[in-house]
Amino acid sequence: MTDITGRVALVTGANRGLGAAFVAALLERGATKVYAAARRPETVGIDDPRVVPLPLDVTDPESIRRAAEVAGDVTVLVNNAGIASNQSLVTGDLDEIRRELDTNYWGPVLVTRAFAPVIEANGGGAIVNMHSALSWYATGSYSATKAALWSASNSARVELAPAGIQVVGVHVGYVDTEMAAGAEGVKVPPRQVVDEALDAVAADEAEAIVGDVARGVKSRLHEDVRVLYPQLAR
Ligand SMILES: NC(=O)c1ccc[n+]([C@@H]2O[C@H](COP(=O)([O-])OP(=O)(O)OC[C@H]3O[C@@H](n4cnc5c(N)ncnc54)[C@H](OP(=O)(O)O)[C@@H]3O)[C@@H](O)[C@H]2O)c1
């Protein structure tokens, strides 16, 4: 259970979309400082003296090392940065697929490896990882990155519990941000996602499952693969 009041937090991909919403919600919940980490920190638009823009590219190990050196007072980490190239795994652009995995899987894993010792040294806290409903439903390259991250979160949760660090995974369908701009269908407001994610942190939940789409996908996980993917029906 991690109360955000009085905490120092860091959000990756904080310049727009869900990242910017996380920064705003953390401030509202009483964080004393929020490192708004972004590839281009000059694009962080939130004007609050508690916000510290920080350069961080989650695919660049040297950038991660420098961020962990500067932000040595963090106790809440939000691994939010991500991309969706939505390539076919069989015929898609392999460079794009690797970049997606570097960003969505290796990014949070490397940032976690850099910051877990920092959080532990500061007395414990929380790590929030942005998964997806597609961690549990495969549609191509993006789903594979989010399934890998879901598995990594499950391992990290067990590994980091003795250090007093809780790991919260967030599952949601489409969210109303640039990433889903071209998608049709119901889109969850970013504010709802970050509120339910931070409520899960406060309640010591392992996961936040936000919206009907994510809850529906989770409820069907026990089904046979041929039922889940009707295109395979014999
Ligand atoms: N939107 C959805 O429907 C949805 C659904 C489920 C899960 N998610 C997940 O939620 C997270 C946030 O998504 P969003 O909807 O807010 O997407 P978004 O609006 O496209 O924003 C993505 C953010 O990630 C940053 N980013 C990308 N690559 C980065 C890198 N290498 N290093 C640092 N920052 C990087 C972007 O920075 P730049 O401005 O520099 O590009 C931007 O701030 C992602 O992990 C996404 O997969 C989104």
The ligand as a Gaussian input file, in Angstrom:
#p B3LYP/6-31G(d) Opt

LIG

0 1
 N       -3.893000       4.650000     -25.880000
 C       -4.300000       3.404000     -25.727000
 O       -5.313000       2.985000     -26.330000
 C       -3.572000       2.475000     -24.776000
 C       -4.221000       1.310000     -24.354000
 C       -3.569000       0.439000     -23.475000
 C       -2.283000       0.726000     -23.061000
 N       -1.653000       1.861000     -23.501000
 C       -0.284000       2.112000     -23.050000
 O       -0.261000       3.272000     -22.246000
 C        1.011000       3.928000     -22.372000
 C        0.816000       5.388000     -22.742000
 O        0.162000       5.438000     -23.997000
 P       -0.563000       6.748000     -24.569000
 O       -1.910000       6.309000     -25.004000
 O       -0.405000       7.879000     -23.646000
 O        0.337000       6.946000     -25.895000
 P        0.800000       8.274000     -26.638000
 O       -0.233000       9.310000     -26.508000
 O        1.216000       7.825000     -28.000000
 O        2.099000       8.706000     -25.785000
 C        3.220000       7.863000     -25.743000
 C        4.263000       8.472000     -24.850000
 O        5.385000       7.593000     -24.786000
 C        6.550000       8.353000     -25.100000
 N        7.619000       7.532000     -25.668000
 C        7.601000       6.758000     -26.772000
 N        8.812000       6.193000     -26.967000
 C        9.605000       6.633000     -25.945000
 C       10.959000       6.399000     -25.590000
 N       11.768000       5.622000     -26.320000
 N       11.443000       6.986000     -24.482000
 C       10.651000       7.794000     -23.720000
 N        9.370000       8.078000     -24.018000
 C        8.855000       7.489000     -25.128000
 C        6.068000       9.416000     -26.077000
 O        7.031000      10.455000     -26.173000
 P        7.237000      11.345000     -27.519000
 O        6.291000      12.522000     -27.399000
 O        8.689000      11.735000     -27.459000
 O        6.905000      10.475000     -28.696000
 C        4.785000       9.823000     -25.373000
 O        5.052000      10.668000     -24.286000
 C        1.797000       3.118000     -23.408000
 O        2.645000       2.199000     -22.760000
 C        0.712000       2.375000     -24.170000
 O        1.181000       1.207000     -24.784000
 C       -2.283000       2.753000     -24.332000

